[in-house]
Amino acid sequence: MNKKRFVGLVCSLVMTAGTIAGCADSNGTPQGAQAVPDNTPLEITIATPQVGEAPKKDSDIELAIEKYTSAKVDIQWIPTAAFEDKKNIMIASNEMPKAFKLTYNATTLNAIEAGLFWEIGPYLKDYKNLSAANPMYYDNIKVGGKLYGLPLYRDIGRAGIIYRKDWFNDLGLKTPVTLDDWYNIMKTVSEKDPDKNGQADTYGMFLDKSYNDAALSNSFLTRLSVPFGAPNKWGVENGKIVAEFMTKPYQDSMKLLKKMYQEKLINQDFSVVQTADADNKWNSGKAGIRINTVASAVATSFDNLAKSVPNAVVDIAPYMGTSGNRVPAESGNNGFFVFPKSSVKTEAELKRVLGFFDKLLDPDMSTLLTRGTEGKHFTKASDGKAEFKDLTLFNLEVKPYRDSLPSFEVTGLGLPLKLNELQAKGWKVVEDNLKVVVPNMALTLTSKTYIDKGGELDTMIRDAQTKYIMGKTDDAGWEADLDRWKKAGGDKVMEEYTAEYAKLKK
């Protein structure tokens, strides 16, 4: 839908509702726009999904934010289950807050392409905190090569190998670098009875059905194959976008799983196992490697295991391969804030709103959003780092703001959190990963065919992979399934992604 038609529809809907709203003209310029005097307090309305119990109006955290930023803040907490419907109504009526948290989906893209929101990319250079963030945070939410939103920052390179160091030491194992290493670990842990109970009930890893989820950059097959040169979901070969499962490194990883399945070195029911069931295997001391989590959770993984196996020793290592330390980049956000032209009337007002968000990343605000208030939610340790005093109270009073406003967590701009040795190692892996993450080259590209048939195509290829690993098809059968995927729309998806990619490269 083009901009004139979309905006015309919006205005029509608004007038039908009997509401007068500041619709844009055909050039996307807000009508009746008036400058906001610089000497008046900024009034900023924010709409965001509710996280936990909605904080009370004028809470201590909200008042502290207002005092520091010299703004009057009005946050509309919308229950998560109702958010998409509410969002669509607000967009259709053009009655939106000044900062609107959205996610990357078809409705959002249509509204952005219709010109309802400000492009903010050219302004970021003027804000010290916003401009200092890794550019990938912004690249991952661009539309047509332009930036329209500020992300709720999340770690981009979270992959890590959490493993039973006591087992590895006893069995003479090292963390894997080659596919043969992975095979050797699976075989040794499965056959050498590392828990010494006399039963064949241990696994090198316990696979679950999300192992090849097309929507997850942290799916195991993607994490396994990227260090060997595979793309992260979608890559570029000879100027063309290709799917990961069409590449040799990915197919070699599939062949490894096939071999391990045939030799019963991985759980035979992996195609129906829930992630929670895989977690329980780790927690009960039956798995050598925990694959379905993030590096920063290594201390939690140890705590959960220690309840069943008090003497267990857990460690963390980066994913390595023949191409070195490479990990798939995740989206790096939990949604992003856009700024509607109907409510942010002028460029001057937009700059003030961006200034508000920039201030949220100042050390004092970053500490408030990620640690809470000193003496109430945290105390300072002897080394000056923060230690949570009342985590329950923090989760009730602070976490909703931390999860709904831009901030960085442990490696952020505020007061550092005191970490034990294992926690520090986990976060170090996350920090180091950021230097070697492999982006999903189609993350912000648009394919009409994928929008229309993506779910069907993803299911088709996931089922084909599972059949291959379980030995229900051979190499020829896999190639036949791949051809069927191409003919069903896969070729068209790659063609459309390639065309979009070529446009952005010009």
N, C-alpha and C positions, 0 to 999 in steps of 0.2 A: 504494500500500500504506500503511495507516495505521500509526501508531507502535506500538500494542500488538501488532499482527500481526507487524511487522518485528522488533521486539525479541524477541518470543516465538520467532520463527524463529531468530534469532541464538542465543538461549539454548539452544534445542533442538540446533542444530548443535554448539555448544560442548560440551554434555553428551554428545552422541553421540561426539564425539572423545575423551571421557574427560578433558576439561580443565575445571578449575574457574576460572571467570572472573567478574568483578564485573559481572553484568548489571544493567541498570536495571529499576526497577519500572515499573508502568504509567504513572506520572507523570513518568518520565524521570529520577528521582533515583537516583544511584548507591547501591547497597546496600553496607553494610560500610565506608562512607567514613570515613576517619580524617584528622584535621588533620595537616598537615606542619609540624613545628616550624620556626619562622623562623630558628633559630640553626644549623640543619643545612645543609650544602651542598646546593644544588638538584641533583638528578639528573635529567637530561633526555635522553630517547631521541628520536631523530629518524630518520624514514625518508624517503628522497628518491631520485629517479632518479640513476643514476651519470652524471657528466659527465666524459668523458675517462677517464683511468686513476684508479681509486679511490685516494685518499690513504691512506697507512699510518696505523694507529692511533697516537695520541699523536704526530702530526706536530707540527712547530714551530708551524704556524698553529693547530692544534687546542689545543695547550697554551697558546698566547697567549690564545685565546678563553676557555679555562677560567679562567685566572688573572684576566683582567679582569672576567669576569662572576661569579666565585665559584661556578662550577657544574661538575659532572662531566658531560661531554658524551659521548654514545654515538651516533654516526651510522651508520645502516645504509644503505650505498650499494647500491641495487638496479639491476642492469643494465636500461637503458631498454627493451630488447625484452621483458623479462619483467615489467616494472613493473605493467602493468594486471592481469595474472593474479594476481600476488602481492598487489596492492592488494585485489582482490576476495576473495581467501582471508582476508586479515587482517580485512576488514570483516565477512565472514560468520562468522568465529570469534570476533569481538570481541576479538581479541588485537592491539591496535594500540599504536604508540609514543605518547609524550606529544605529539609534534608530527608530523603526517602531511601530507606534501606531496601535494595532489591537483590535478586539473584539472576544469574545469567540464563534466561529462558526465552521462549518465543515472544511472550507478551512484552517482556522488557526490551528485547531487540527491536520489536515493531515500534514501541514508543520512542526509543532512542533514534531510530532511523526516521521517524516522523518529525524530529526536531523539537520534542517537548522538553528536553533537558539541555543544560549548558555544557558545552565542551570545555573542559577544565585543563587539558594538557598544557596549553601555552602559559598558564598562570603558575604552575607548580614551582618554577625556578625562583619565584619571589618568596617562598616559604621554606625556612631552613630545615625544619623537620620533615615535611612532606617531600622535599626534593632530595633528602638524604637517603630515603628508602631505596632498596634494591630495585632497579628499573623493571625487573621481572614481575614484581607485584602489580605494576601498572600494565605491562604488556599483556598479562593474562586476562585482562578485562576490557581490552580495547575493542572497539567496533569500527570496522572499516579503517583500521589504523589510527583512530582517534580515541582519546581518553575522555570519558564522560563521568567517571565515578572515582571515589576514594574507597579503597578496600578496607574491610576489617581484616587486618593483617594476620595471617597464620603462617606457620613454618612451611617452607617450600620443599626442603629436602629431609623428610622424616624417616626414611628407610634405615634400618639397622638390624644386624643379626644378634638377637638376644639368645644366649646359649648357656648350657650347663657346663661351667668350667670344670667342676669336679669330675664329671664324666669324661670330658675331653682329656683332662690330665691323666686319669686312670687308664684310658684306652689309647693314649699316645696320639690323640687327634689334634689337628690345628684347624683354625677357622678356614673355610673354603675360599679358594682362589680360582680353581678350574672346575669344569663340570665333573671331571673324574674325582675331584675332592668331595664334591657334593655326594656323588655315588658312594664313595668310600665311607663317609660319615653315616649315611643312611644304612649301609650294610653292617657296619661295625656296631652301631647303637642297637640295631634290630636283633643282631645275633649274639652279642657278647654279654648280655644280661647286666647292664651297668648298675641297675638298682639291687642286684644280687638277691633277688627273691626266688630264683630258680624257675621263673616262668618267662615265656616269650611274649612279653606284654609291653615292651618299650618300642618307641618309634624315633627315628632321627628327627622327623617333623610330622605333625598331624595336619593333613591337608583338609580344607573345607571347600564348599562349593563355590565360594567367591574367588577361587584361585585364578580365574581368568575373566573376571568381571570387566566388561568393556568400559564401564563408567568409572572405574577406580584406577588411578595411577599407582595406588599401593597394592594392586592385585599381585599375587605372588609371581606369576609367570612374567609379568612386566618387570618386577624387581629383579628376578633371576636373570633375565635375558639382556637387560640394558647394559650391565657391566661387560658383556661380551660383544657389544656393538649394535644391539637391536635399538630401534627407535622407542620413544615413549608413546605408545599407542599409534601415533601417526608420525612418519618421518619424511624426509625428502631424498629421493634418489634421481640423479640426472634431471633435476628441476621439476620433478613430479612428486606429488604426495602419494605415499604408499602406506598400507596398513602394516602394523608390526608383525602380524602373523604371516606376511608374505616374505619376510626376510630370513636368511639362513640362521643367524644367531637365535632367533625366536624358535624356529623349527628344531634347531639342535636342542634347545631346552625342553621342548615338547617330547623329543625322542628320549631324553634322559628320564622324564617322568614316566614314559611308556615302559622303559626298561625296568625302572624301579617298581612299577605296578606289577609287571609280569613276575618279578622275583619276590613279590609281597613285602617290599621294603617300605612301602607307604600304605596307609590304611585303604582297604579295598572299597570302602563305602564313601570315599571322598566326595563323590558327585552329589550326595544328599546331606552331607554333614553341615550343620549350622556353625557359624563362627563361635557361638557360645560353647558348643560341644568341644571344639578345638581348644578353646581357652581352658576348659575343665581338664583336658588331658595334660596340658602344661601344669596347671595348678595342682594336679594330683601326682605330679612327678613321673609322668610317663613319656615325655617328649624331650629330646635333646636340644632342639632349636625351636624358638617361638617365632613364627613367620608372619602372623597376622596382627601385628601391632606396630608401634612406632618407637624409635630409639629413645626418645625422652621418657618413655614409660618403663624403662628397664628396672628402676627401683620398685615400681609398683608390681612388675612381673615377679621380682624377687620376693616381695612381701607376700604376695598371693601364694607362691610356691612354698615359702617357709612355714606356712600354717600346716602343710601336710608333711613337708620334709625339712625340719628345722636345721639340719646340717648341710643343706644344699649350698652350693657356691654358684653364683650367676655372674656373667660378664657380658659385655657388649662389644661388637666389632662392626666396622663399616662393610658394606657390600663391595666386594672386589671381583675382578674378572680379568680376562686377557687384555681388555681395554683399560684396565686400572680401576680406580674408584670412580664409578659412574652410577648415579641413581636417578630414577624418574622424578622430574619436578612435579609437585602437586600444584593445585590451583593457586595456593598462597593467599586464599581469602575465604571468609565465611559470609559472602555477600559483599555488597558495596553501596555506598551512599551516592545518590544522584541528586541534582539540584534543579527542580522544575522552574522553567521560565515563567510559569503562571504565578509563582509565589516569591521567587527571587527575581525582583523586577528589573534590576539594573546591574551593570557590570560592577559598579561600586559596592552594591550590596553583596554580590557574589564574592568579591574579594574579602569582605568582612566575614562572611560565612566560612570561607576557606581559612581565614585567619583564626577563627574559633577552633576548627579542627586541628590546625597546626599547633595551637597552644595545648591541646589535649595530649600532645606528644612531648611537651616540655617535661623535664625530670620530675618536677613536683606533681604534675598531673598524672604522669605515667606511674609514679609511685602510688598515688591515690587509687587509680583504676586497677592496678595489679596487686597491691598489698593492702589497701584500705587506710585506716587512720592509725597512726602510731599510738600505742597504749591501749587501743580498743581491739584492733584486728591483728596487729603485729607489734613486735618489740625489736629493738636493735641488739644484735649479738655483740660480743666483745670486739669482733672484727669489723663492726659497722654494718654488717649485712642484716637483712630482715629475716625474722623467724615468725611464722604465724602463731598468734596467741590463741585465737579462737576461730578455727577453720569453719565451724558450723555457722557462726555469726558472719564471717566473711562471705560464705556462700549465699547467705540470706540477704545481706545488705550491700555487698560490693560486686559480687559475681555478675548480676544482671547488667551492670554498667560496663564491667570489663568485657563481657561477651557481646555487647551491643554497640560499643563505641570503639573507634580505632585506638589500639594500644599494642605494645609488644610485651610478651610474657617474660620468661626467665632471662633471656639475653636482650632485654629491652633497654629503654633509656632511663628508667627510674632506678630506685634503690635495688641493688642485686639481692636475690634470695639466697639465703645460706643453704647450701646443698651438701648432702653427704657425698662420699667418694663415687658411689655408683650413679647417683643423680648427675653429678658433674660430668662423668664420662659419657652418659647418654646425651646430655645437651651439647657436649663437645662434638660428638658425631653429627648432630643436627647442624651445628654451626659450620663444621668442615664440609658437610655435604653441599652447602649453599654455593660453594665454589665449583662444584662438579656436576650440578644438576643438568639433566637433559630435558629440554622443554618438549611438550606435546605440540608439534608444528601446526596442528589443525585446531588447537584449543579455541581460538577466536575466529576461525574461518566459518563460513556459512555454506551449507549444502542443502538445497531444497529437498533433494532425494533423501538425505539423511533425516531431515526434519520429518518427512512423511513416512519413511520406512526404516528408520534407524533401529527401532526396537526389534523389528522382525529380522533385520540383517544381523544384529548383534546376537540374537538367540540362535540363529542359524549357524554362525561360526563357532559360538561357544559349544553348542551341541556336537559339532564336527570335531572340535578339539578333544572333548571328553570321550567321544567314541574312539578316537585314535589312541589316546592314552590307555584306554581300557582294552585295547586290542580288538575292538569290534570292526575296525577298518585298518588296512595297511597303508603304505606310502601312496599307492595308486588310488586308494579310496579317499585319502586325505586330499589329493590333488583334484579328484572328481568333485568333492564337496567344496573345495575352494573355487572351482570353475562355476559351480552352481551359485555360490555367493556372488561372484562377479556378475553373472547374468541376471541375478535377481535384483541388482541395483548397486552392487559393490563397485563395479567399474564406473558407473555414473557418479557415485559419491566421490571417488578419487579424482575423476575428471573435473567435477565442480569445485572441489577443494583446491585442485591445481590451478584452476582459473582464478580463484580468489587470491591464492598465494602469489600468482604472477602479477596481479593488480597491485598488491601491497609492496612488491619488490621494485616496482617502477619508480 
